[in-house]
Amino acid sequence: MTLPIDPAQIDPDDIGAEQTTLEMDHEEAIEHVREAFTDAGFGVATEFSPSEMLNEKVDAGRDPYYVLGACNPAVADRALDATDKKMGGLFPCNVVIWEEEPGQQRVYHVSIMRIARLVGMAPDDDEMADIIAETGELVDEAFGNL
């Protein structure tokens, strides 16, 4: 199978990649990120620790790694309409926190709205551009809160 795009050619801005490092312990970082995204207008629809599950199930020996499934309901509703309901396949918007070393946590997020448009799940029109701009502003605010 040939990919329709060359992943090596994707600029992080094309997928709305945002990241920062927090100088705090892992549990504190999870709470801090949850609060920052909530304050920016996101709800946390789901959350889980892949590292705990993998360490338990396959003895992976993974360092702490946590996923917050953030969602702004008003934007999610618009995105479902704009994509003929396809966007739900990418919901929620994940924010990942992983421990780089004790006391140092990486926070990472990519825009599912940008990715959906890039791979053809979402239209390249004004409505989707508005949705992408709005979610970008919300994510910028959340990262500013960190």
N, C-alpha and C positions, 0 to 999 in steps of 0.2 A: 504494500500500500504506500503510495506517495502522499505525503502531507500536502495540503493545499497551500500552506505557507511554510517558509523556512524559519524554524524557531531561532536559529542563530542570527537572523536578520531583525528580530523583534526588539525594538527599543523598549526599555522598561516603562517609558512614558506611554507607549502604545497600549500597555495593559494596566496602566494606572498603578504601577508598583510603588508602594510606600513602605519605608522601614525606618526603624530607629532602635537605639539601644538604651535600655534602662538599667541603672545601677541600683539594683535591689534584689531581694530573693525572689524565687519563682512564684510562690503563693501570693506575695505582696504585689508582684507585677500583674498577675492575673486579675486581682481585684482592682488595681489601678487602671488597667486597660478597660475592664468592664465598665467602670465608672466614667472614664473618658469618652467612651463610645455612647454610653447612655446619655451623658450630658450633651452630646452632639446631636441627639435625636434618634439614635438607634435603640432597638430593643435587642436583647439577647435571646434568640429563639431556641437555641440549643448550645450545649457545650460539652466537651469531652476531652479526655486525655488519651491520645493514641499511645503515648509511651507507657502508661500504666497497663493498658490492654495488651500491647505487644509484649511487654515484660512478663506479664502474667501468662499469656497464651503460648508464646514461643520463646520465652527466655531471651528476649532480644538485647537486654542490657542497655536500653535507650536512656539517655538523659531526659530530664523533664521537658515535656512538649505538650502544649495545650491549645485547643481550638475553641474560639468563641464564634458562634454563628450569629452574626449581627444582622439586623434587618430594620429598615425604616418602612413601616407599613404603607404609608402614602406613596412612597416611591415604588415599592414593590408592586402595589396595585396598578400603578401606571405602566410599569415595565411588563407586567403580564398582558395588559391590553395591547401595548405597542408591539409585542412579539408573538401575538396569537397564542399566548399561554406557554410558549416554549421556555421563557426565562426561568420558570419554576424548576427546570432541570438543573439549574445552577444555584438555586436558593439554598441556604442563606449566604450572605457575603461573609466569608470567613476571615477572621483575624487570628493569626497564629503567634503564640508566644513560646519561644524555646530558650532553654538555658545554654548559653555559649560557654559559660564557666560559672562556678558559684558566685552569686552576687551580680551577674551580668546576664541580662535577658534581652533577646532580640524580639522585636514586634514587627510582623510582616503582614501586608495586605495587598491584594491585587483587585482590580475592578472587574467584577463579573459582567458589568454592563459593557465595558470596553471589549472584553474578551468575546462576549456574545456577538457584538457587532463585527469584530475582527474575523470570526469564524462563520459568519453568515446566519447565526441564530436570531439576530436582531437587525432591523432595517437600518440603513445608513440615511436617515432622514432627520428633519428638524425635531420631531417629537423625541426620538432617541437621543439626539444631541442634547436636548434640554434635560433629559433624564440623566445622562452621563455627567453633564455639568453640575446638576443638583447633587448627585451622589458624590462627585468629586469635592464639592464644597463641604459636604457633611464629613467626609473622610479627612479633609484638610483640618477642619475644626477639631475632630477627634484627635488627630495626631498633634495638633497644637495644644490640646488639653494634657497630653502626656508629658 
